[in-house]
Amino acid sequence: MKDSQAFDHRPDPELGAALRAALDPKDDQQAFAARVMAQYERALDRATVPTVDVLASWFRPGIAAAAAALIAGFLFGRTVLAPAPASIDAAMALVDGPGLAALVTASDPPDASIVFSSLVDQR
Amino acid sequence: MPTEAPPPPQPPTGAARMGSSEEDKSLVAKTLAGERDAFGVLVERYAAQARRVARAVLGDPDDADDAAQDGFLSALVKLAQYDTHRPFGPWLMRIVANAATDRRRRRNVRQAEPLDPALVGGGPRPDAAVIRSELGARLRTALSELPERRRMAVVLFDVEGYSHAEIAGILKIPEGTVRSEVFHARRRLRTLLADWKEQAR
Protein backbone atom coordinates (compact mmCIF):
# COMPACT_ATOMS: atom_id res chain seq x y z
CA MET A 1 0.00 0.00 0.00
CA LYS A 2 1.23 3.43 -0.78
CA ASP A 3 1.96 6.36 1.41
CA SER A 4 -1.36 7.82 2.43
CA GLN A 5 -0.08 11.36 1.98
CA ALA A 6 1.13 10.85 -1.55
CA PHE A 7 -0.89 12.41 -4.32
CA ASP A 8 -0.80 9.49 -6.68
CA HIS A 9 -2.14 9.67 -10.19
CA ARG A 10 -2.26 5.91 -10.65
CA PRO A 11 -4.86 3.50 -9.32
CA ASP A 12 -3.93 1.73 -6.11
CA PRO A 13 -4.29 -2.00 -6.91
CA GLU A 14 -4.40 -3.14 -3.29
CA LEU A 15 -7.03 -0.65 -2.20
CA GLY A 16 -8.90 -1.20 -5.43
CA ALA A 17 -9.01 -4.97 -4.91
CA ALA A 18 -10.19 -4.58 -1.33
CA LEU A 19 -12.92 -2.17 -2.37
CA ARG A 20 -13.90 -4.38 -5.25
CA ALA A 21 -14.30 -7.34 -2.90
CA ALA A 22 -16.34 -5.18 -0.55
CA LEU A 23 -18.67 -3.90 -3.27
CA ASP A 24 -18.97 -6.92 -5.53
CA PRO A 25 -22.40 -8.51 -5.45
CA LYS A 26 -22.46 -12.01 -4.06
CA ASP A 27 -24.56 -13.45 -6.85
CA ASP A 28 -23.50 -13.85 -10.43
CA GLN A 29 -24.10 -11.20 -13.02
CA GLN A 30 -26.29 -13.46 -15.14
CA ALA A 31 -29.28 -13.18 -12.84
CA PHE A 32 -29.00 -9.42 -12.78
CA ALA A 33 -28.62 -9.21 -16.56
CA ALA A 34 -31.66 -11.45 -16.99
CA ARG A 35 -33.65 -9.18 -14.71
CA VAL A 36 -32.68 -6.08 -16.69
CA MET A 37 -33.54 -7.78 -19.97
CA ALA A 38 -36.92 -8.88 -18.62
CA GLN A 39 -37.65 -5.27 -17.70
CA TYR A 40 -36.47 -4.22 -21.14
CA GLU A 41 -38.87 -6.66 -22.81
CA ARG A 42 -41.76 -5.40 -20.69
CA ALA A 43 -40.94 -1.81 -21.63
CA LEU A 44 -40.85 -2.76 -25.30
CA ASP A 45 -44.22 -4.48 -25.03
CA ARG A 46 -45.72 -1.40 -23.44
CA ALA A 47 -44.25 0.78 -26.15
CA THR A 48 -45.66 -1.36 -28.97
CA VAL A 49 -49.14 -0.06 -29.83
CA PRO A 50 -51.27 -1.68 -32.58
CA THR A 51 -51.56 0.33 -35.79
CA VAL A 52 -55.32 0.60 -35.48
CA ASP A 53 -54.88 2.29 -32.11
CA VAL A 54 -52.56 4.82 -33.69
CA LEU A 55 -55.11 5.54 -36.41
CA ALA A 56 -57.86 5.82 -33.83
CA SER A 57 -55.81 8.34 -31.89
CA TRP A 58 -55.56 10.44 -35.05
CA PHE A 59 -59.29 10.27 -35.79
CA ARG A 60 -60.74 12.92 -33.47
CA PRO A 61 -58.04 15.55 -34.02
CA GLY A 62 -58.39 14.94 -37.75
CA ILE A 63 -62.13 15.52 -37.67
CA ALA A 64 -61.69 18.67 -35.61
CA ALA A 65 -59.05 20.04 -37.97
CA ALA A 66 -61.25 19.34 -41.01
CA ALA A 67 -64.22 21.08 -39.42
CA ALA A 68 -62.10 24.11 -38.52
CA ALA A 69 -60.77 24.30 -42.08
CA LEU A 70 -64.30 24.08 -43.47
CA ILE A 71 -65.57 26.92 -41.27
CA ALA A 72 -62.57 29.09 -42.04
CA GLY A 73 -63.05 28.50 -45.76
CA PHE A 74 -66.71 29.37 -45.58
CA LEU A 75 -66.07 32.64 -43.73
CA PHE A 76 -63.25 33.62 -46.07
CA GLY A 77 -65.31 32.87 -49.14
CA ARG A 78 -68.29 34.83 -47.92
CA THR A 79 -66.07 37.85 -47.25
CA VAL A 80 -64.35 37.75 -50.62
CA LEU A 81 -67.41 36.93 -52.73
CA ALA A 82 -69.89 39.43 -51.18
CA PRO A 83 -70.90 42.02 -53.96
CA ALA A 84 -69.62 45.50 -53.31
CA PRO A 85 -71.63 48.61 -54.36
CA ALA A 86 -70.71 49.65 -57.88
CA SER A 87 -70.77 53.46 -57.27
CA ILE A 88 -71.68 56.12 -54.74
CA ASP A 89 -75.01 56.60 -56.52
CA ALA A 90 -75.79 52.93 -56.20
CA ALA A 91 -74.89 53.12 -52.55
CA MET A 92 -77.16 56.14 -52.13
CA ALA A 93 -79.96 54.37 -53.92
CA LEU A 94 -80.03 51.77 -51.21
CA VAL A 95 -81.22 54.37 -48.73
CA ASP A 96 -84.73 55.73 -49.17
CA GLY A 97 -85.64 59.37 -48.42
CA PRO A 98 -83.91 62.70 -48.95
CA GLY A 99 -82.02 62.81 -45.65
CA LEU A 100 -78.80 61.10 -46.63
CA ALA A 101 -78.62 62.71 -50.12
CA ALA A 102 -79.07 66.14 -48.59
CA LEU A 103 -76.33 65.41 -46.07
CA VAL A 104 -73.80 64.32 -48.66
CA THR A 105 -74.51 66.98 -51.32
CA ALA A 106 -74.95 70.02 -49.03
CA SER A 107 -72.19 72.66 -49.22
CA ASP A 108 -72.87 73.84 -45.64
CA PRO A 109 -72.22 71.80 -42.53
CA PRO A 110 -75.20 69.54 -41.91
CA ASP A 111 -77.82 70.38 -39.41
CA ALA A 112 -78.02 67.96 -36.53
CA SER A 113 -81.71 67.35 -37.13
CA ILE A 114 -80.94 66.15 -40.68
CA VAL A 115 -78.31 63.78 -39.41
CA PHE A 116 -80.57 62.32 -36.79
CA SER A 117 -83.55 62.07 -39.12
CA SER A 118 -81.31 60.36 -41.65
CA LEU A 119 -80.25 57.81 -39.06
CA VAL A 120 -83.82 57.28 -37.95
CA ASP A 121 -84.92 56.81 -41.57
CA GLN A 122 -82.29 54.14 -42.07
CA ARG A 123 -83.60 52.22 -39.06
CA MET B 1 -4.89 -16.62 15.04
CA PRO B 2 -5.32 -17.01 11.32
CA THR B 3 -4.17 -14.17 9.25
CA GLU B 4 -5.60 -13.38 5.90
CA ALA B 5 -4.19 -10.87 3.55
CA PRO B 6 -6.56 -8.72 1.60
CA PRO B 7 -7.65 -10.13 -1.75
CA PRO B 8 -4.83 -10.13 -4.24
CA PRO B 9 -4.60 -7.01 -6.33
CA GLN B 10 -6.36 -7.26 -9.63
CA PRO B 11 -5.99 -5.03 -12.61
CA PRO B 12 -8.68 -2.42 -12.74
CA THR B 13 -11.51 -3.04 -15.12
CA GLY B 14 -12.10 0.45 -16.39
CA ALA B 15 -13.47 1.56 -19.67
CA ALA B 16 -10.34 0.68 -21.57
CA ARG B 17 -10.39 -2.86 -20.21
CA MET B 18 -14.11 -3.44 -20.38
CA GLY B 19 -14.11 -4.18 -24.07
CA SER B 20 -12.94 -2.29 -27.01
CA SER B 21 -14.55 0.99 -27.76
CA GLU B 22 -15.28 -0.26 -31.27
CA GLU B 23 -17.13 -3.27 -29.91
CA ASP B 24 -19.22 -1.01 -27.70
CA LYS B 25 -20.04 1.25 -30.62
CA SER B 26 -21.05 -1.70 -32.71
CA LEU B 27 -23.28 -3.00 -29.93
CA VAL B 28 -24.85 0.41 -29.50
CA ALA B 29 -25.56 0.64 -33.22
CA LYS B 30 -27.12 -2.81 -33.23
CA THR B 31 -29.21 -1.96 -30.20
CA LEU B 32 -30.47 1.17 -31.91
CA ALA B 33 -31.32 -0.95 -34.93
CA GLY B 34 -33.54 -3.07 -32.73
CA GLU B 35 -31.26 -6.02 -31.95
CA ARG B 36 -32.22 -6.95 -28.43
CA ASP B 37 -29.33 -9.35 -27.97
CA ALA B 38 -26.87 -6.53 -28.52
CA PHE B 39 -28.30 -4.65 -25.60
CA GLY B 40 -28.05 -7.85 -23.57
CA VAL B 41 -24.34 -8.05 -24.31
CA LEU B 42 -23.87 -4.46 -23.18
CA VAL B 43 -25.73 -5.22 -19.96
CA GLU B 44 -23.60 -8.28 -19.25
CA ARG B 45 -20.46 -6.39 -20.05
CA TYR B 46 -21.14 -3.51 -17.70
CA ALA B 47 -23.36 -5.15 -15.08
CA ALA B 48 -20.70 -5.73 -12.45
CA GLN B 49 -19.28 -2.25 -12.80
CA ALA B 50 -22.69 -0.59 -12.68
CA ARG B 51 -23.70 -2.56 -9.61
CA ARG B 52 -20.50 -1.67 -7.76
CA VAL B 53 -20.82 2.01 -8.58
CA ALA B 54 -24.45 2.02 -7.50
CA ARG B 55 -23.55 0.22 -4.30
CA ALA B 56 -20.86 2.76 -3.56
CA VAL B 57 -23.61 5.37 -3.60
CA LEU B 58 -26.40 3.47 -1.90
CA GLY B 59 -24.73 0.92 0.34
CA ASP B 60 -27.62 -1.50 0.26
CA PRO B 61 -27.06 -4.16 -2.44
CA ASP B 62 -30.74 -4.49 -3.35
CA ASP B 63 -31.17 -0.75 -3.72
CA ALA B 64 -27.98 -0.70 -5.74
CA ASP B 65 -29.29 -3.36 -8.12
CA ASP B 66 -32.51 -1.41 -8.58
CA ALA B 67 -30.53 1.72 -9.34
CA ALA B 68 -28.22 -0.12 -11.73
CA GLN B 69 -31.25 -1.50 -13.53
CA ASP B 70 -32.78 1.97 -13.71
CA GLY B 71 -29.49 3.18 -15.13
CA PHE B 72 -29.40 0.57 -17.88
CA LEU B 73 -32.98 1.23 -18.91
CA SER B 74 -32.45 4.97 -18.79
CA ALA B 75 -29.36 4.55 -20.94
CA LEU B 76 -31.41 2.56 -23.42
CA VAL B 77 -33.93 5.38 -23.68
CA LYS B 78 -31.15 7.92 -24.22
CA LEU B 79 -29.03 5.71 -26.44
CA ALA B 80 -29.72 7.77 -29.54
CA GLN B 81 -28.10 10.73 -27.76
CA TYR B 82 -24.87 8.83 -27.07
CA ASP B 83 -21.91 10.36 -28.87
CA THR B 84 -20.10 7.42 -30.43
CA HIS B 85 -16.88 9.41 -30.59
CA ARG B 86 -16.62 9.06 -26.82
CA PRO B 87 -16.15 5.87 -24.81
CA PHE B 88 -19.34 4.16 -23.77
CA GLY B 89 -18.36 3.22 -20.21
CA PRO B 90 -18.11 6.73 -18.71
CA TRP B 91 -21.35 7.72 -20.45
CA LEU B 92 -23.15 4.73 -18.97
CA MET B 93 -21.59 5.19 -15.54
CA ARG B 94 -22.77 8.78 -15.42
CA ILE B 95 -26.32 7.60 -15.99
CA VAL B 96 -25.96 4.84 -13.41
CA ALA B 97 -24.46 7.24 -10.89
CA ASN B 98 -27.33 9.67 -11.47
CA ALA B 99 -29.87 6.87 -11.06
CA ALA B 100 -28.25 5.84 -7.79
CA THR B 101 -28.10 9.41 -6.53
CA ASP B 102 -31.75 9.97 -7.43
CA ARG B 103 -32.74 6.80 -5.64
CA ARG B 104 -30.76 7.79 -2.58
CA ARG B 105 -32.46 11.18 -2.52
CA ARG B 106 -35.88 9.60 -2.81
CA ARG B 107 -35.43 7.20 0.01
CA ASN B 108 -35.02 8.36 3.56
CA VAL B 109 -31.53 9.26 4.48
CA ARG B 110 -30.21 6.18 6.12
CA GLN B 111 -27.56 6.48 8.73
CA ALA B 112 -24.54 4.28 8.41
CA GLU B 113 -25.33 1.02 10.08
CA PRO B 114 -23.23 0.50 13.18
CA LEU B 115 -20.66 -2.21 12.93
CA ASP B 116 -21.38 -5.53 14.48
CA PRO B 117 -19.69 -5.44 17.93
CA ALA B 118 -18.08 -8.78 17.14
CA LEU B 119 -16.33 -7.12 14.22
CA VAL B 120 -15.17 -4.15 16.20
CA GLY B 121 -13.90 -5.89 19.28
CA GLY B 122 -11.43 -8.56 18.29
CA GLY B 123 -13.76 -11.52 18.77
CA PRO B 124 -13.08 -14.95 17.43
CA ARG B 125 -12.09 -15.17 13.80
CA PRO B 126 -13.13 -18.55 12.60
CA ASP B 127 -11.96 -18.62 9.04
CA ALA B 128 -10.66 -16.71 6.09
CA ALA B 129 -14.08 -16.04 4.60
CA VAL B 130 -15.25 -14.38 7.78
CA ILE B 131 -12.09 -12.34 8.01
CA ARG B 132 -12.48 -11.20 4.45
CA SER B 133 -16.10 -10.28 4.97
CA GLU B 134 -15.02 -8.40 8.07
CA LEU B 135 -12.74 -6.23 6.00
CA GLY B 136 -15.48 -5.79 3.44
CA ALA B 137 -17.89 -4.64 6.12
CA ARG B 138 -15.39 -2.18 7.48
CA LEU B 139 -14.65 -0.78 4.06
CA ARG B 140 -18.33 -0.43 3.24
CA THR B 141 -18.91 1.35 6.51
CA ALA B 142 -15.94 3.62 5.89
CA LEU B 143 -17.21 4.32 2.39
CA SER B 144 -20.66 5.16 3.69
CA GLU B 145 -19.13 7.74 6.00
CA LEU B 146 -17.43 9.53 3.12
CA PRO B 147 -19.25 12.23 1.19
CA GLU B 148 -21.05 10.71 -1.77
CA ARG B 149 -18.94 12.37 -4.41
CA ARG B 150 -15.75 11.28 -2.67
CA ARG B 151 -16.69 7.63 -2.48
CA MET B 152 -17.82 7.61 -6.09
CA ALA B 153 -14.55 9.18 -7.15
CA VAL B 154 -12.39 6.64 -5.35
CA VAL B 155 -14.44 3.67 -6.57
CA LEU B 156 -14.40 4.90 -10.15
CA PHE B 157 -10.65 5.52 -9.98
CA ASP B 158 -9.25 2.65 -7.91
CA VAL B 159 -11.82 -0.05 -8.60
CA GLU B 160 -13.08 0.69 -12.08
CA GLY B 161 -9.91 2.21 -13.45
CA TYR B 162 -11.33 5.35 -14.98
CA SER B 163 -9.04 8.29 -15.48
CA HIS B 164 -9.41 11.54 -13.58
CA ALA B 165 -10.69 13.19 -16.75
CA GLU B 166 -13.29 10.49 -17.30
CA ILE B 167 -14.45 10.71 -13.70
CA ALA B 168 -14.69 14.47 -14.05
CA GLY B 169 -17.05 13.86 -16.94
CA ILE B 170 -19.05 11.27 -15.04
CA LEU B 171 -19.47 13.36 -11.91
CA LYS B 172 -19.57 16.68 -13.74
CA ILE B 173 -16.90 18.25 -11.57
CA PRO B 174 -13.49 19.71 -12.42
CA GLU B 175 -10.62 17.28 -12.83
CA GLY B 176 -8.74 18.91 -9.99
CA THR B 177 -11.67 18.27 -7.69
CA VAL B 178 -11.63 14.61 -8.70
CA ARG B 179 -7.96 14.37 -7.71
CA SER B 180 -8.71 15.99 -4.39
CA GLU B 181 -11.68 13.71 -3.71
CA VAL B 182 -9.68 10.59 -4.55
CA PHE B 183 -6.82 11.77 -2.35
CA HIS B 184 -9.02 12.35 0.69
CA ALA B 185 -10.95 9.13 0.23
CA ARG B 186 -7.75 7.14 -0.09
CA ARG B 187 -6.30 8.68 3.02
CA ARG B 188 -9.27 7.46 5.03
CA LEU B 189 -9.53 4.05 3.43
CA ARG B 190 -5.82 3.31 3.45
CA THR B 191 -5.67 4.09 7.14
CA LEU B 192 -8.49 1.64 7.74
CA LEU B 193 -6.84 -0.98 5.57
CA ALA B 194 -3.51 -0.55 7.34
CA ASP B 195 -5.16 -0.84 10.76
CA TRP B 196 -6.94 -3.96 9.67
CA LYS B 197 -3.72 -5.55 8.47
CA GLU B 198 -2.03 -4.62 11.72
CA GLN B 199 -4.80 -6.28 13.72
CA ALA B 200 -4.76 -9.33 11.51
CA ARG B 201 -1.10 -9.98 12.30
Interface residues (C-beta under 8 A of the other chain):
Chain A: M1 K2 S4 Q5 F7 D8 H9 P11 D12 P13 E14 L15 G16 A17 A18 L19 R20 A21 A22 L23 D24 P25 K26 Q29 Q30 F32 A33 R35 V36 M37 Q39 Y40 E41 A43 L44
Chain B: P6 P7 P8 P9 Q10 P11 P12 R36 F39 G40 V43 E44 A47 A48 R51 R52 R55 A56 P61 A64 D65 A68 Q69 F72 L73 L76 R132 L135 G136 A137 L139 R140 L143 V154 V155 F157 D158 V159 G161 H164 R179 F183 R186 R187 L189 R190 T191 L193 A194
